[in-house]
Each structure stands twice: as C-alpha cells, then as structure tokens.
C-alpha cells in the first residue's frame, strides 16, 4: 500500500502528458470536435495537446462555426511546442482546399499526412499518446491509404499482425474478434486460436490499461441464438467454444458463447467487465445505441496508446455547429488515464522483493545475530 501511495505521489508531480492529435478529415467534423473538446482550459493541467495539421484548418472552421474562443500556439515541429498551450504543429504551409461534407482525395491525403506525422513522433517518444480524429475510409483509400482503418494501420506500424479494437464507455466495454471486414468473411475468419487470442488480449488490456485485476469476459456466438446447439450454424461448436475453453484452461475468466440480442437486452452485461463480439456491427450497433457521444475507441494490444471518438466524420452535419465534443474529450482523458495506469504499473512492479529459500533466510538471520 505504501508503495502505491508513493507511486501516486510521484505520478502527480510529473509534467502533463503530451497528447498527439491527428486532425482527421478536414472536410468532416474532426476540427469542430477537437476545438470543442479542448475548450476547457482545465484540461491543460493534465495534458499538453499537440495537433498535427495547420492553423489554417482551424481558422477556416472557426469562422464557419462562429467559434471565437480557441487560442493556439503554432510551431513548425514538435520540438517547439509549449506546455499549458494548445499546440498546432503546422505540417502544411500551402493554402488548402475545403469541400465540406465530401470524401475527397485531397481530404484523405491531408488526414493521412497528419496521422503519419503524429505516429512518427509517437514512435520516437516525442508525444506520449495518440488521439485520432475521425477519418473517411473512402477519402483515405482515394489518397492511397491501404488499410481498412486506424487500428490496422497502427498494428502494421507497430510490427504486429493485428490489434484488438475496443469500444469503451463508463459501464460498457466491447471488443471485436473481427473488425473491418465484409460480413460474409466473418465465419471464415473465425478459429479457436483466433478467439482465444482475442480473449487473451482483451483480458490483458482490462488488467494493464484499465486496472481490472481479474476481468470477466462474456463471449458472443456468431449465429442467431448462438447456433442453437448446431441447428443454426456450427461456428460456436467448432471455433468459439473451443477458444473459450482454451482460455479457461489458462486461468482466464471467459464465459459463453451468448446470443448477442438477449445479452444486450438484459442486465447480464452488468455481470462482466468486457464483452467480446464476433464482428463489427454485432458489438458496435448496441454499443452506440447505449453510449453514443460518450464512448471511446481504444486500440488494445499494441506498444502504444491510441484512442479516438466513437463516431465518424458526420458529413451530414459538418459546418452546422451541431457536433458534440464529448466523445473526443473522453478519448483524450482516457488516453491520459491509460498512460498513468501504465506508469503506475511500472512503479509498483519495479525492484520486486526476491523470494528467499528457507536456508537463505536462516543464514541471513544468523548473520544479523
């Protein structure tokens, strides 16, 4: 306990966390939610925001949205940023073309360049965490981006085959076995090993990133009624249940497979620390119905910390001052919290006491006498 208190004391005395923010699609609501998320100066006590983009982007959107209070410090590189300021690293010097509400090649290129610059500084330790504003996958693909989304890009940049996509709200945590793939490919992608690997990664993230010591995970089936004992599909019996059993043999608290509809429709979710869905909409449709504007997208299983709001570019409301900054603000605070959870874990596990054999203890005792 004393070591934990000392760790908290050390953490509280350290400088604010450097939060890198990729600007997302400049033709979407990314700039708007970033401004609204950062409009409370109290946030600067906990972090130093570093936005990768251009002051011209925010000048344009401020005028369009009639937002007056958003003051920034501009720099040409990460080396010039200042604490207690909202920093913009200007990676574009030329005039920009805006086509609000449209997925354009130019918008995709700018979003990719912002993400690339932020990722480079994250990899070199010049920022502590990464928060990504929404992108358009259509615009990104037009610009040559070869990944289905942020999660896959960051896994590749980290040298890993794949990461675990989590959606986090105050009382709900949903992970995905498969994420950005066509629905027809989901059954073909499932295997006992893959389900086990996702359970293991989910459990490790709940422990390391969110401080839950013995996490309980509910695992969904993929077919209606979780296959109804093979009457509506065999994936549960062939892939999902063996994956759960393998996890339980290793001491992980995994249960299921459960039918997704009945599970979300009851209070059963309150009995678990996490829910593992088999595919994107199975988990995220219910999550967003329950937690939209509050939820955060968290990428687990990587050596870096990355979060994002749980919504997209919202082209239909861009420029109308209707977007909420709540999810973006939650994403920033979650990245900060996870960073400090990691630091605390390092502090309390450093220099552990060695377990001595009885003979060693007796010898030490004789020396004391």
WORA-V22462 format. One line per field, one symbol per residue. phi: phi as a letter, one per 40 degrees, with the letter a starting at -180 (. if undefined). psi: psi as a letter, one per 20 degrees, with the letter a starting at -180 (. if undefined). A space follows every 50 residues. Layout:
phi=???
psi=???
This chain:
phi=.ccccccccccccccdccbcbccgcccbcddccccccccbcccccbabcb cciacccccccdcccfcccacbbcacaccbcbcgbccbcccbbccbbbbd gbcbccccccccccccccccccccgcbcabbbccbcccccccchcbbcad dcccccccgbcabbcbbbbdbabbbbcbbcbcdcccdcccacccccdccc cccccccccbgccbcbbcbccbcdffgffgcbhbccccbccccccccccc gccbbhcbcccccccbcdcccbcabbccadcdccccdcccbcgbcbcbcb gbcbbbbaccbccfdcbcgbfbccccccccccccccccdcccccccccbc fccccccdccccccccccc
psi=ghhgghghggghirrqpoopoqiboijajghghgghhjjoihhihhropo podphhghgghgghilphnnpqpqqirhijqqqkqoqpooiphrqqppmp jqnqhgghgggghggggghghghjjiqhrppprqrohggghhjjpjqhag ghghgghjkqgrrppqpprhkpoprpgqemqqhiighhiprggggghhgg hgghghgghjkohmpppppqahrpkkilkihkqjhghhggghgghgghhj jqnpqaqqpgghghiajhhiiqhqpoqhrfhghhggghhhkqihrpppor jrjrpprrrjrbilhijpjjkiqqjghgghhghgggghghgggghggijq lqpppqrghgggghghhh.
